[in-house]
Amino acid sequence: MPITKVQNHPAEEAVVTKAVLRAAERLGLTARLTAATIGVSEATFSRLRTGTAVLEVGSKPFELAVL
């Protein structure tokens, strides 16, 4: 699964997740487009936004987000 519960995540996961959210906001991307770009559902992207989940190191969405 491409997300991790917030309680047990390393700093790297939080940093990449926050960077994706900020980049999407600055570029004016919709949640739907950003979610599709990094390969997660809109529901998962919503959880990333609210801080209840982060991108997991080594997952495909994490790798795509780093690109």
PAVO-919754 format. One record per atom (N, C-alpha, C): x, y, z; atom name; residue in three letters; residue number from 1. Coordinates in steps of 0.1 Angstrom, whole numbers, always signed. Layout:
<sites>
+-------+-------+-------+------+------+-----+
|     x |     y |     z | atom | type | seq |
+-------+-------+-------+------+------+-----+
|     X |     Y |     Z |   CA |  ALA | NUM |
...
+-------+-------+-------+------+------+-----+
</sites>
This chain:
<sites>
+-------+-------+-------+------+------+-----+
|     x |     y |     z | atom | type | seq |
+-------+-------+-------+------+------+-----+
|    +8 |   -12 |    +0 |    N |  MET |   1 |
|    +0 |    +0 |    +0 |   CA |  MET |   1 |
|    +9 |   +12 |    +0 |    C |  MET |   1 |
|    +6 |   +23 |    -7 |    N |  PRO |   2 |
|   +14 |   +34 |    -9 |   CA |  PRO |   2 |
|   +14 |   +44 |    +2 |    C |  PRO |   2 |
|    +7 |   +42 |   +13 |    N |  ILE |   3 |
|    +7 |   +51 |   +24 |   CA |  ILE |   3 |
|   +10 |   +45 |   +37 |    C |  ILE |   3 |
|   +15 |   +53 |   +47 |    N |  THR |   4 |
|   +18 |   +48 |   +60 |   CA |  THR |   4 |
|   +11 |   +57 |   +70 |    C |  THR |   4 |
|    +6 |   +51 |   +81 |    N |  LYS |   5 |
|    +0 |   +58 |   +92 |   CA |  LYS |   5 |
|   +10 |   +68 |   +97 |    C |  LYS |   5 |
|    +5 |   +80 |  +101 |    N |  VAL |   6 |
|   +14 |   +91 |  +105 |   CA |  VAL |   6 |
|   +22 |   +88 |  +117 |    C |  VAL |   6 |
|   +17 |   +80 |  +127 |    N |  GLN |   7 |
|   +24 |   +77 |  +139 |   CA |  GLN |   7 |
|   +38 |   +71 |  +138 |    C |  GLN |   7 |
|   +40 |   +63 |  +127 |    N |  ASN |   8 |
|   +53 |   +56 |  +126 |   CA |  ASN |   8 |
|   +61 |   +60 |  +114 |    C |  ASN |   8 |
|   +61 |   +72 |  +109 |    N |  HIS |   9 |
|   +68 |   +75 |   +97 |   CA |  HIS |   9 |
|   +81 |   +83 |  +100 |    C |  HIS |   9 |
|   +91 |   +80 |   +92 |    N |  PRO |  10 |
|  +104 |   +87 |   +93 |   CA |  PRO |  10 |
|  +102 |  +101 |   +87 |    C |  PRO |  10 |
|  +111 |  +109 |   +90 |    N |  ALA |  11 |
|  +111 |  +123 |   +85 |   CA |  ALA |  11 |
|  +111 |  +124 |   +70 |    C |  ALA |  11 |
|  +118 |  +115 |   +64 |    N |  GLU |  12 |
|  +119 |  +115 |   +49 |   CA |  GLU |  12 |
|  +105 |  +114 |   +43 |    C |  GLU |  12 |
|   +97 |  +106 |   +48 |    N |  GLU |  13 |
|   +84 |  +104 |   +42 |   CA |  GLU |  13 |
|   +75 |  +117 |   +44 |    C |  GLU |  13 |
|   +76 |  +123 |   +56 |    N |  ALA |  14 |
|   +69 |  +135 |   +58 |   CA |  ALA |  14 |
|   +74 |  +146 |   +49 |    C |  ALA |  14 |
|   +87 |  +147 |   +47 |    N |  VAL |  15 |
|   +92 |  +158 |   +39 |   CA |  VAL |  15 |
|   +88 |  +157 |   +24 |    C |  VAL |  15 |
|   +88 |  +145 |   +19 |    N |  VAL |  16 |
|   +84 |  +142 |    +5 |   CA |  VAL |  16 |
|   +69 |  +145 |    +3 |    C |  VAL |  16 |
|   +62 |  +140 |   +13 |    N |  THR |  17 |
|   +47 |  +142 |   +12 |   CA |  THR |  17 |
|   +44 |  +157 |   +12 |    C |  THR |  17 |
|   +50 |  +164 |   +21 |    N |  LYS |  18 |
|   +48 |  +179 |   +22 |   CA |  LYS |  18 |
|   +52 |  +186 |    +9 |    C |  LYS |  18 |
|   +64 |  +182 |    +4 |    N |  ALA |  19 |
|   +69 |  +188 |    -9 |   CA |  ALA |  19 |
|   +59 |  +186 |   -20 |    C |  ALA |  19 |
|   +53 |  +174 |   -21 |    N |  VAL |  20 |
|   +43 |  +171 |   -32 |   CA |  VAL |  20 |
|   +31 |  +180 |   -31 |    C |  VAL |  20 |
|   +26 |  +182 |   -18 |    N |  LEU |  21 |
|   +15 |  +190 |   -16 |   CA |  LEU |  21 |
|   +18 |  +205 |   -19 |    C |  LEU |  21 |
|   +29 |  +209 |   -15 |    N |  ARG |  22 |
|   +33 |  +223 |   -18 |   CA |  ARG |  22 |
|   +35 |  +226 |   -33 |    C |  ARG |  22 |
|   +42 |  +216 |   -40 |    N |  ALA |  23 |
|   +44 |  +218 |   -54 |   CA |  ALA |  23 |
|   +31 |  +218 |   -62 |    C |  ALA |  23 |
|   +22 |  +209 |   -58 |    N |  ALA |  24 |
|    +9 |  +209 |   -65 |   CA |  ALA |  24 |
|    +1 |  +222 |   -63 |    C |  ALA |  24 |
|    +2 |  +227 |   -51 |    N |  GLU |  25 |
|    -5 |  +240 |   -48 |   CA |  GLU |  25 |
|    +1 |  +251 |   -56 |    C |  GLU |  25 |
|   +14 |  +252 |   -56 |    N |  ARG |  26 |
|   +21 |  +263 |   -63 |   CA |  ARG |  26 |
|   +18 |  +262 |   -78 |    C |  ARG |  26 |
|   +17 |  +250 |   -83 |    N |  LEU |  27 |
|   +15 |  +248 |   -98 |   CA |  LEU |  27 |
|    +0 |  +249 |  -101 |    C |  LEU |  27 |
|    -8 |  +250 |   -91 |    N |  GLY |  28 |
|   -23 |  +251 |   -94 |   CA |  GLY |  28 |
|   -29 |  +238 |   -99 |    C |  GLY |  28 |
|   -23 |  +227 |   -95 |    N |  LEU |  29 |
|   -28 |  +214 |   -99 |   CA |  LEU |  29 |
|   -40 |  +209 |   -91 |    C |  LEU |  29 |
|   -49 |  +203 |   -97 |    N |  THR |  30 |
|   -61 |  +197 |   -90 |   CA |  THR |  30 |
|   -56 |  +185 |   -82 |    C |  THR |  30 |
|   -64 |  +182 |   -72 |    N |  ALA |  31 |
|   -62 |  +170 |   -64 |   CA |  ALA |  31 |
|   -62 |  +157 |   -73 |    C |  ALA |  31 |
|   -72 |  +157 |   -82 |    N |  ARG |  32 |
|   -74 |  +146 |   -92 |   CA |  ARG |  32 |
|   -61 |  +144 |  -100 |    C |  ARG |  32 |
|   -56 |  +155 |  -106 |    N |  LEU |  33 |
|   -44 |  +154 |  -114 |   CA |  LEU |  33 |
|   -32 |  +150 |  -107 |    C |  LEU |  33 |
|   -30 |  +156 |   -95 |    N |  THR |  34 |
|   -18 |  +153 |   -87 |   CA |  THR |  34 |
|   -19 |  +138 |   -82 |    C |  THR |  34 |
|   -30 |  +134 |   -78 |    N |  ALA |  35 |
|   -32 |  +120 |   -74 |   CA |  ALA |  35 |
|   -29 |  +110 |   -85 |    C |  ALA |  35 |
|   -34 |  +113 |   -97 |    N |  ALA |  36 |
|   -31 |  +105 |  -109 |   CA |  ALA |  36 |
|   -16 |  +105 |  -112 |    C |  ALA |  36 |
|   -10 |  +116 |  -111 |    N |  THR |  37 |
|    +4 |  +118 |  -115 |   CA |  THR |  37 |
|   +13 |  +109 |  -106 |    C |  THR |  37 |
|   +10 |  +109 |   -93 |    N |  ILE |  38 |
|   +19 |  +101 |   -84 |   CA |  ILE |  38 |
|   +13 |   +87 |   -81 |    C |  ILE |  38 |
|    +2 |   +84 |   -87 |    N |  GLY |  39 |
|    -4 |   +70 |   -87 |   CA |  GLY |  39 |
|   -11 |   +66 |   -74 |    C |  GLY |  39 |
|   -18 |   +76 |   -69 |    N |  VAL |  40 |
|   -27 |   +72 |   -57 |   CA |  VAL |  40 |
|   -41 |   +76 |   -60 |    C |  VAL |  40 |
|   -50 |   +72 |   -52 |    N |  SER |  41 |
|   -64 |   +75 |   -54 |   CA |  SER |  41 |
|   -67 |   +89 |   -49 |    C |  SER |  41 |
|   -78 |   +95 |   -53 |    N |  GLU |  42 |
|   -81 |  +108 |   -47 |   CA |  GLU |  42 |
|   -83 |  +108 |   -32 |    C |  GLU |  42 |
|   -89 |   +97 |   -28 |    N |  ALA |  43 |
|   -91 |   +95 |   -13 |   CA |  ALA |  43 |
|   -78 |   +95 |    -6 |    C |  ALA |  43 |
|   -68 |   +88 |   -11 |    N |  THR |  44 |
|   -55 |   +88 |    -5 |   CA |  THR |  44 |
|   -48 |  +101 |    -5 |    C |  THR |  44 |
|   -50 |  +108 |   -17 |    N |  PHE |  45 |
|   -44 |  +122 |   -18 |   CA |  PHE |  45 |
|   -51 |  +131 |    -7 |    C |  PHE |  45 |
|   -63 |  +129 |    -5 |    N |  SER |  46 |
|   -70 |  +137 |    +6 |   CA |  SER |  46 |
|   -64 |  +134 |   +19 |    C |  SER |  46 |
|   -61 |  +121 |   +22 |    N |  ARG |  47 |
|   -55 |  +118 |   +35 |   CA |  ARG |  47 |
|   -41 |  +124 |   +36 |    C |  ARG |  47 |
|   -34 |  +124 |   +25 |    N |  LEU |  48 |
|   -21 |  +131 |   +25 |   CA |  LEU |  48 |
|   -22 |  +146 |   +29 |    C |  LEU |  48 |
|   -32 |  +152 |   +23 |    N |  ARG |  49 |
|   -35 |  +166 |   +26 |   CA |  ARG |  49 |
|   -38 |  +169 |   +41 |    C |  ARG |  49 |
|   -46 |  +160 |   +46 |    N |  THR |  50 |
|   -51 |  +162 |   +60 |   CA |  THR |  50 |
|   -40 |  +157 |   +70 |    C |  THR |  50 |
|   -30 |  +151 |   +65 |    N |  GLY |  51 |
|   -19 |  +146 |   +74 |   CA |  GLY |  51 |
|   -21 |  +133 |   +81 |    C |  GLY |  51 |
|   -31 |  +126 |   +77 |    N |  THR |  52 |
|   -34 |  +113 |   +83 |   CA |  THR |  52 |
|   -26 |  +102 |   +76 |    C |  THR |  52 |
|   -19 |  +105 |   +66 |    N |  ALA |  53 |
|   -11 |   +95 |   +59 |   CA |  ALA |  53 |
|    +1 |  +102 |   +52 |    C |  ALA |  53 |
|   +11 |   +95 |   +49 |    N |  VAL |  54 |
|   +23 |  +100 |   +42 |   CA |  VAL |  54 |
|   +27 |   +90 |   +31 |    C |  VAL |  54 |
|   +35 |   +94 |   +22 |    N |  LEU |  55 |
|   +40 |   +85 |   +11 |   CA |  LEU |  55 |
|   +50 |   +76 |   +18 |    C |  LEU |  55 |
|   +50 |   +63 |   +15 |    N |  GLU |  56 |
|   +59 |   +54 |   +21 |   CA |  GLU |  56 |
|   +72 |   +53 |   +13 |    C |  GLU |  56 |
|   +83 |   +53 |   +19 |    N |  VAL |  57 |
|   +96 |   +52 |   +12 |   CA |  VAL |  57 |
|   +96 |   +39 |    +5 |    C |  VAL |  57 |
|  +101 |   +39 |    -7 |    N |  GLY |  58 |
|  +102 |   +27 |   -15 |   CA |  GLY |  58 |
|   +90 |   +23 |   -23 |    C |  GLY |  58 |
|   +78 |   +30 |   -21 |    N |  SER |  59 |
|   +66 |   +28 |   -28 |   CA |  SER |  59 |
|   +67 |   +35 |   -42 |    C |  SER |  59 |
|   +59 |   +31 |   -51 |    N |  LYS |  60 |
|   +59 |   +37 |   -64 |   CA |  LYS |  60 |
|   +55 |   +52 |   -63 |    C |  LYS |  60 |
|   +44 |   +55 |   -56 |    N |  PRO |  61 |
|   +40 |   +69 |   -54 |   CA |  PRO |  61 |
|   +51 |   +78 |   -48 |    C |  PRO |  61 |
|   +59 |   +72 |   -39 |    N |  PHE |  62 |
|   +70 |   +80 |   -33 |   CA |  PHE |  62 |
|   +80 |   +83 |   -44 |    C |  PHE |  62 |
|   +84 |   +72 |   -51 |    N |  GLU |  63 |
|   +94 |   +74 |   -62 |   CA |  GLU |  63 |
|   +89 |   +84 |   -72 |    C |  GLU |  63 |
|   +77 |   +84 |   -76 |    N |  LEU |  64 |
|   +71 |   +93 |   -86 |   CA |  LEU |  64 |
|   +71 |  +107 |   -80 |    C |  LEU |  64 |
|   +68 |  +108 |   -68 |    N |  ALA |  65 |
|   +68 |  +121 |   -61 |   CA |  ALA |  65 |
|   +82 |  +128 |   -61 |    C |  ALA |  65 |
|   +92 |  +119 |   -59 |    N |  VAL |  66 |
|  +106 |  +125 |   -58 |   CA |  VAL |  66 |
|  +110 |  +130 |   -72 |    C |  VAL |  66 |
|  +105 |  +124 |   -83 |    N |  LEU |  67 |
|  +109 |  +128 |   -96 |   CA |  LEU |  67 |
|  +104 |  +142 |   -98 |    C |  LEU |  67 |
+-------+-------+-------+------+------+-----+
</sites>
